[in-house]
Every structure is written in C-alpha cells, then in structure tokens.
Amino acid sequence: MKIIPFIKSKMLKVRRKYIALDMDIALLYNIEIEVFRQTIKTNANRFTKDGMFLLTKNEWKNLNINIETLKHNSLPIDGANVYPYAFTAQGVVTLNGIFHNIRVVKINIAIIQAFTDMEKEADTN
C-alpha cells in the first residue's frame, strides 16, 4: 500500500478544513480505536480547538461514510451519542507528543504530507 495516496483517500473536508478521522489514524498507527480514543480523551488539553474536535451528529451524517467501514470500526451509524474525533494537520502534529514511538512519527510525516498535497491541489482548482 502506498501510504500517502491511502491517507489522501481517507481525508475529508469539514468546517472548511481537511481532516483525518480518529478511526483512520488509529488504523495507520495499528492501535485499537478504543485505546486511541481513551488516550486522546486523557490528553485532550494538549490540542487546540482547531487541531482536534468531535464531529457533530449532522457533520457525521453529512459525511456519508461507508456503512461497512463503520461496522468494522465499531463507530456509530445513526442515533448514537459518540461520534469520531477529527484531526487537522495541527492536531496530527500534537499526536507526536502523545504517542511516543517511531511508527507514529513516520506515519505522521506521511499524514502531514497528505494534508499539504490536498491543500496544494485545492489551491490549483
């Protein structure tokens, strides 16, 4: 798998920002989503409001995510009270200070490159 194209295929635009969802970052880090989310909740004070935010019900529904992906990741499909965290490039950089291992650093470099590529592509369109 080519990592940057894969990451770009998972990136979405919410609140006029490109974001990566917690489930996709956890998958790339090879960390269970429950462990990832608990770690994020424990360290929420490290993030700016623009770096990481919880999607609203309407934002989640509007993303029109593949139902099979949701079932695989144990995320709410509809009517649930818990929605995914969204991370901007700034939030991904913050993750380096929370998950201390070389795999995370390498993945985060690729994620930041994907964010940069997406912004460049948007500027040229």
NUDREN-84037 format. One line per 10 residues: number of its first residue (from 1); for each residue y, x, z of N, C-alpha, C, CB. Coordinates in nm, 3 decimals, padded with zeros to 5 digits, always signed. Glycine has a CB too. Layout:
NUM	Y X Z Y X Z Y X Z Y X Z | ...
//
This chain:
1	-00.118 +00.085 +00.000 +00.000 +00.000 +00.000 +00.124 +00.089 +00.000 +00.000 -00.096 +00.122 | +00.214 +00.059 -00.089 +00.343 +00.129 -00.090 +00.430 +00.059 +00.013 +00.410 +00.130 -00.233 | +00.472 +00.134 +00.113 +00.534 +00.074 +00.231 +00.671 +00.011 +00.203 +00.548 +00.178 +00.338 | +00.759 +00.077 +00.131 +00.893 +00.021 +00.110 +00.889 -00.107 +00.027 +00.983 +00.124 +00.042 | +00.816 -00.111 -00.085 +00.807 -00.240 -00.156 +00.747 -00.352 -00.070 +00.723 -00.224 -00.283 | +00.648 -00.318 +00.012 +00.588 -00.418 +00.102 +00.694 -00.470 +00.199 +00.468 -00.357 +00.180 | +00.769 -00.381 +00.259 +00.872 -00.422 +00.355 +00.977 -00.509 +00.285 +00.939 -00.298 +00.419 | +01.020 -00.466 +00.168 +01.120 -00.544 +00.095 +01.069 -00.684 +00.063 +01.159 -00.472 -00.034 | +00.939 -00.696 +00.036 +00.883 -00.828 +00.004 +00.884 -00.921 +00.126 +00.740 -00.814 -00.048 | +00.893 -00.864 +00.244 +00.893 -00.943 +00.368 +01.033 -00.972 +00.419 +00.815 -00.870 +00.474
11	+01.133 -00.904 +00.368 +01.269 -00.921 +00.417 +01.328 -01.053 +00.370 +01.357 -00.805 +00.370 | +01.408 -01.112 +00.456 +01.468 -01.243 +00.431 +01.617 -01.234 +00.458 +01.402 -01.353 +00.518 | +01.689 -01.332 +00.413 +01.833 -01.337 +00.440 +01.862 -01.458 +00.528 +01.915 -01.343 +00.307 | +01.918 -01.430 +00.645 +01.954 -01.532 +00.743 +02.091 -01.495 +00.799 +01.846 -01.543 +00.858 | +02.175 -01.593 +00.814 +02.310 -01.570 +00.867 +02.385 -01.463 +00.787 +02.303 -01.530 +01.016 | +02.361 -01.464 +00.657 +02.424 -01.369 +00.563 +02.385 -01.224 +00.588 +02.574 -01.382 +00.571 | +02.270 -01.203 +00.652 +02.221 -01.068 +00.681 +02.075 -01.058 +00.637 +02.235 -01.034 +00.831 | +02.038 -00.941 +00.591 +01.896 -00.917 +00.567 +01.830 -00.894 +00.701 +01.874 -00.797 +00.471 | +01.712 -00.954 +00.716 +01.639 -00.941 +00.842 +01.491 -00.914 +00.814 +01.655 -01.070 +00.927 | +01.427 -00.859 +00.915 +01.282 -00.846 +00.918 +01.234 -00.925 +01.040 +01.235 -00.693 +00.924
21	+01.128 -01.000 +01.024 +01.075 -01.081 +01.134 +00.987 -00.998 +01.226 +00.997 -01.199 +01.080 | +00.982 -01.039 +01.351 +00.902 -00.968 +01.451 +00.757 -00.955 +01.410 +00.912 -01.038 +01.584 | +00.701 -01.060 +01.348 +00.558 -01.057 +01.310 +00.531 -00.948 +01.207 +00.515 -01.193 +01.255 | +00.626 -00.926 +01.116 +00.607 -00.825 +01.013 +00.624 -00.684 +01.069 +00.705 -00.846 +00.898 | +00.720 -00.668 +01.159 +00.738 -00.536 +01.223 +00.618 -00.503 +01.310 +00.868 -00.533 +01.307 | +00.570 -00.600 +01.387 +00.452 -00.577 +01.471 +00.331 -00.537 +01.386 +00.419 -00.704 +01.554 | +00.315 -00.604 +01.273 +00.205 -00.570 +01.182 +00.217 -00.426 +01.133 +00.202 -00.667 +01.060 | +00.337 -00.386 +01.094 +00.359 -00.249 +01.047 +00.336 -00.146 +01.159 +00.501 -00.234 +00.992 | +00.376 -00.181 +01.280 +00.357 -00.091 +01.395 +00.211 -00.090 +01.442 +00.448 -00.134 +01.510 | +00.132 -00.187 +01.395 -00.006 -00.203 +01.441 -00.010 -00.238 +01.591 -00.086 -00.074 +01.414
31	+00.077 -00.333 +01.628 +00.087 -00.381 +01.766 +00.067 -00.533 +01.763 +00.228 -00.342 +01.831 | -00.008 -00.584 +01.857 -00.027 -00.729 +01.868 +00.109 -00.796 +01.886 -00.122 -00.764 +01.985 | +00.128 -00.910 +01.821 +00.257 -00.979 +01.825 +00.295 -01.016 +01.969 +00.252 -01.105 +01.738 | +00.199 -01.055 +02.051 +00.230 -01.091 +02.189 +00.284 -00.971 +02.266 +00.105 -01.148 +02.258 | +00.223 -00.856 +02.247 +00.267 -00.732 +02.314 +00.406 -00.694 +02.262 +00.166 -00.615 +02.289 | +00.425 -00.703 +02.131 +00.555 -00.670 +02.072 +00.664 -00.760 +02.130 +00.550 -00.685 +01.918 | +00.639 -00.890 +02.132 +00.740 -00.984 +02.184 +00.769 -00.962 +02.332 +00.693 -01.127 +02.162 | +00.667 -00.936 +02.409 +00.690 -00.913 +02.552 +00.775 -00.787 +02.572 +00.555 -00.900 +02.628 | +00.748 -00.685 +02.495 +00.826 -00.561 +02.505 +00.971 -00.586 +02.465 +00.764 -00.451 +02.415 | +00.992 -00.666 +02.362 +01.127 -00.700 +02.318 +01.199 -00.779 +02.428 +01.124 -00.781 +02.186
41	+01.132 -00.876 +02.487 +01.194 -00.955 +02.594 +01.234 -00.866 +02.711 +01.100 -01.067 +02.641 | +01.147 -00.774 +02.747 +01.174 -00.683 +02.858 +01.294 -00.594 +02.829 +01.051 -00.597 +02.886 | +01.315 -00.561 +02.703 +01.423 -00.469 +02.665 +01.536 -00.537 +02.589 +01.366 -00.358 +02.580 | +01.549 -00.667 +02.602 +01.648 -00.743 +02.525 +01.791 -00.693 +02.547 +01.641 -00.890 +02.563 | +01.820 -00.640 +02.664 +01.955 -00.592 +02.693 +01.995 -00.470 +02.610 +01.968 -00.559 +02.839 | +01.902 -00.407 +02.542 +01.932 -00.290 +02.458 +01.985 -00.328 +02.320 +01.807 -00.205 +02.442 | +01.968 -00.453 +02.282 +02.005 -00.498 +02.149 +02.142 -00.565 +02.149 +01.900 -00.593 +02.095 | +02.216 -00.544 +02.041 +02.339 -00.621 +02.021 +02.299 -00.757 +01.968 +02.439 -00.547 +01.924 | +02.390 -00.853 +01.977 +02.359 -00.988 +01.927 +02.339 -00.989 +01.776 +02.470 -01.085 +01.965 | +02.395 -00.892 +01.706 +02.376 -00.883 +01.561 +02.252 -00.802 +01.524 +02.497 -00.820 +01.496
51	+02.198 -00.726 +01.617 +02.082 -00.642 +01.588 +01.950 -00.715 +01.599 +02.081 -00.525 +01.679 | +01.947 -00.812 +01.693 +01.825 -00.889 +01.714 +01.865 -01.026 +01.765 +01.729 -00.817 +01.814 | +01.804 -01.129 +01.708 +01.831 -01.265 +01.754 +01.709 -01.351 +01.730 +01.956 -01.324 +01.683 | +01.700 -01.458 +01.807 +01.592 -01.554 +01.795 +01.632 -01.656 +01.690 +01.560 -01.622 +01.931 | +01.544 -01.681 +01.594 +01.574 -01.781 +01.493 +01.578 -01.920 +01.556 +01.470 -01.777 +01.379 | +01.664 -02.004 +01.504 +01.668 -02.143 +01.548 +01.559 -02.222 +01.475 +01.809 -02.207 +01.523 | +01.533 -02.340 +01.522 +01.434 -02.426 +01.457 +01.472 -02.450 +01.311 +01.422 -02.561 +01.532 | +01.598 -02.481 +01.285 +01.641 -02.508 +01.148 +01.631 -02.384 +01.060 +01.784 -02.560 +01.147 | +01.669 -02.268 +01.113 +01.657 -02.144 +01.035 +01.511 -02.120 +00.999 +01.715 -02.023 +01.114 | +01.425 -02.140 +01.097 +01.282 -02.117 +01.076 +01.226 -02.210 +00.969 +01.205 -02.137 +01.208
61	+01.260 -02.338 +00.980 +01.212 -02.435 +00.881 +01.266 -02.405 +00.742 +01.251 -02.577 +00.923 | +01.390 -02.360 +00.734 +01.453 -02.331 +00.605 +01.397 -02.207 +00.537 +01.600 -02.314 +00.624 | +01.333 -02.121 +00.613 +01.276 -02.000 +00.552 +01.155 -02.031 +00.466 +01.238 -01.900 +00.660 | +01.089 -02.144 +00.493 +00.977 -02.186 +00.408 +00.868 -02.079 +00.401 +01.026 -02.219 +00.268 | +00.829 -02.029 +00.517 +00.729 -01.924 +00.528 +00.590 -01.982 +00.495 +00.730 -01.861 +00.669 | +00.506 -01.900 +00.437 +00.369 -01.938 +00.403 +00.293 -01.979 +00.529 +00.298 -01.822 +00.333 | +00.235 -02.098 +00.527 +00.165 -02.154 +00.643 +00.047 -02.065 +00.686 +00.115 -02.295 +00.611 | -00.023 -02.008 +00.593 -00.136 -01.921 +00.629 -00.089 -01.799 +00.707 -00.211 -01.876 +00.503 | +00.025 -01.746 +00.671 +00.081 -01.633 +00.744 +00.111 -01.674 +00.887 +00.209 -01.580 +00.676 | +00.165 -01.793 +00.904 +00.197 -01.840 +01.038 +00.072 -01.857 +01.122 +00.273 -01.971 +01.031
71	-00.030 -01.916 +01.065 -00.155 -01.936 +01.139 -00.214 -01.802 +01.179 -00.256 -02.016 +01.055 | -00.209 -01.705 +01.089 -00.264 -01.573 +01.116 -00.191 -01.504 +01.231 -00.258 -01.487 +00.990 | -00.062 -01.527 +01.241 +00.019 -01.460 +01.342 +00.045 -01.544 +01.466 +00.149 -01.420 +01.282 | -00.019 -01.660 +01.476 -00.005 -01.748 +01.592 +00.141 -01.786 +01.618 -00.063 -01.682 +01.716 | +00.216 -01.807 +01.513 +00.355 -01.846 +01.528 +00.371 -01.995 +01.502 +00.445 -01.766 +01.432 | +00.477 -02.053 +01.554 +00.494 -02.198 +01.539 +00.516 -02.239 +01.395 +00.610 -02.246 +01.623 | +00.455 -02.347 +01.358 +00.475 -02.401 +01.224 +00.584 -02.507 +01.229 +00.344 -02.459 +01.166 | +00.573 -02.598 +01.325 +00.676 -02.701 +01.338 +00.664 -02.763 +01.477 +00.663 -02.809 +01.226 | +00.776 -02.795 +01.535 +00.777 -02.864 +01.663 +00.753 -02.775 +01.783 +00.676 -02.969 +01.661 | +00.743 -02.646 +01.764 +00.719 -02.556 +01.876 +00.851 -02.514 +01.939 +00.640 -02.432 +01.830
81	+00.843 -02.457 +02.057 +00.963 -02.414 +02.128 +00.992 -02.265 +02.111 +00.949 -02.446 +02.274 | +00.902 -02.192 +02.051 +00.919 -02.048 +02.036 +00.926 -02.014 +01.888 +00.804 -01.970 +02.106 | +01.030 -01.943 +01.851 +01.050 -01.903 +01.712 +01.061 -01.752 +01.705 +01.175 -01.971 +01.651 | +01.042 -01.694 +01.588 +01.039 -01.549 +01.577 +01.175 -01.483 +01.601 +00.989 -01.509 +01.442 | +01.167 -01.359 +01.644 +01.286 -01.275 +01.652 +01.315 -01.220 +01.513 +01.268 -01.160 +01.757 | +01.443 -01.209 +01.484 +01.487 -01.148 +01.359 +01.557 -01.017 +01.392 +01.582 -01.243 +01.278 | +01.531 -00.915 +01.313 +01.591 -00.784 +01.335 +01.670 -00.742 +01.211 +01.483 -00.679 +01.368 | +01.794 -00.701 +01.233 +01.872 -00.641 +01.126 +01.843 -00.491 +01.128 +02.027 -00.670 +01.142 | +01.903 -00.417 +01.037 +01.885 -00.271 +01.036 +01.924 -00.211 +01.171 +01.967 -00.207 +00.922 | +02.032 -00.260 +01.228 +02.078 -00.212 +01.358 +01.971 -00.234 +01.466 +02.210 -00.282 +01.398
91	+01.908 -00.349 +01.463 +01.802 -00.378 +01.559 +01.680 -00.289 +01.541 +01.761 -00.522 +01.549 | +01.648 -00.259 +01.417 +01.534 -00.170 +01.389 +01.560 -00.031 +01.446 +01.506 -00.162 +01.237 | +01.683 +00.017 +01.434 +01.717 +00.147 +01.491 +01.698 +00.144 +01.643 +01.864 +00.186 +01.456 | +01.736 +00.034 +01.706 +01.719 +00.020 +01.851 +01.572 +00.027 +01.891 +01.780 -00.111 +01.899 | +01.484 -00.022 +01.805 +01.340 -00.020 +01.836 +01.288 +00.122 +01.858 +01.262 -00.085 +01.723 | +01.353 +00.222 +01.796 +01.311 +00.361 +01.817 +01.317 +00.402 +01.964 +01.397 +00.455 +01.735 | +01.412 +00.347 +02.038 +01.426 +00.380 +02.179 +01.333 +00.302 +02.269 +01.565 +00.357 +02.222 | +01.262 +00.206 +02.213 +01.172 +00.121 +02.293 +01.026 +00.158 +02.272 +01.194 -00.026 +02.259 | +00.988 +00.177 +02.146 +00.850 +00.213 +02.113 +00.849 +00.362 +02.082 +00.794 +00.127 +01.991 | +00.796 +00.440 +02.172 +00.804 +00.586 +02.161 +00.678 +00.646 +02.099 +00.827 +00.647 +02.298
101	+00.668 +00.637 +01.968 +00.560 +00.710 +01.902 +00.599 +00.742 +01.759 +00.429 +00.630 +01.906 | +00.533 +00.840 +01.702 +00.570 +00.891 +01.571 +00.547 +00.787 +01.462 +00.490 +01.018 +01.540 | +00.445 +00.703 +01.476 +00.421 +00.599 +01.375 +00.542 +00.505 +01.365 +00.294 +00.518 +01.410 | +00.594 +00.464 +01.480 +00.710 +00.375 +01.481 +00.830 +00.442 +01.414 +00.746 +00.335 +01.626 | +00.853 +00.567 +01.445 +00.965 +00.639 +01.384 +00.950 +00.642 +01.232 +00.975 +00.783 +01.440 | +00.832 +00.673 +01.184 +00.809 +00.679 +01.038 +00.824 +00.542 +00.974 +00.670 +00.736 +01.009 | +00.770 +00.440 +01.037 +00.782 +00.304 +00.984 +00.929 +00.261 +00.984 +00.697 +00.204 +01.068 | +01.001 +00.293 +01.090 +01.142 +00.255 +01.098 +01.225 +00.322 +00.990 +01.198 +00.288 +01.234 | +01.195 +00.444 +00.956 +01.265 +00.512 +00.846 +01.243 +00.433 +00.717 +01.215 +00.660 +00.830 | +01.121 +00.389 +00.694 +01.091 +00.310 +00.574 +01.162 +00.175 +00.578 +00.939 +00.289 +00.560
111	+01.166 +00.111 +00.695 +01.234 -00.018 +00.707 +01.383 -00.002 +00.679 +01.211 -00.079 +00.848 | +01.445 +00.100 +00.734 +01.588 +00.124 +00.711 +01.612 +00.150 +00.563 +01.638 +00.244 +00.796 | +01.523 +00.224 +00.498 +01.538 +00.248 +00.354 +01.529 +00.116 +00.277 +01.431 +00.347 +00.303 | +01.438 +00.029 +00.319 +01.425 -00.102 +00.254 +01.552 -00.185 +00.272 +01.303 -00.179 +00.311 | +01.610 -00.183 +00.394 +01.737 -00.253 +00.416 +01.845 -00.198 +00.323 +01.781 -00.240 +00.563 | +01.854 -00.066 +00.313 +01.954 -00.002 +00.227 +01.934 -00.042 +00.082 +01.947 +00.151 +00.241 | +01.810 -00.040 +00.036 +01.778 -00.080 -00.101 +01.819 -00.225 -00.127 +01.628 -00.062 -00.129 | +01.788 -00.314 -00.034 +01.821 -00.455 -00.051 +01.972 -00.476 -00.059 +01.762 -00.538 +00.065 | +02.047 -00.406 +00.024 +02.194 -00.417 +00.020 +02.248 -00.365 -00.111 +02.257 -00.340 +00.137 | +02.196 -00.254 -00.159 +02.240 -00.198 -00.288 +02.211 -00.296 -00.402 +02.170 -00.062 -00.315
121	+02.091 -00.353 -00.400 +02.052 -00.448 -00.503 +02.143 -00.572 -00.499 +01.904 -00.489 -00.485 | +02.177 -00.616 -00.380 +02.265 -00.734 -00.367 +02.405 -00.703 -00.418 +02.271 -00.780 -00.220 | +02.451 -00.580 -00.396 +02.584 -00.541 -00.443 +02.594 -00.534 -00.594 +02.621 -00.407 -00.384 | +02.482 -00.502 -00.660 +02.484 -00.490 -00.805 +02.465 -00.624 -00.876 +02.377 -00.393 -00.850 | +02.425 -00.727 -00.802 +02.404 -00.861 -00.862 +02.525 -00.948 -00.851 +02.288 -00.931 -00.796
//
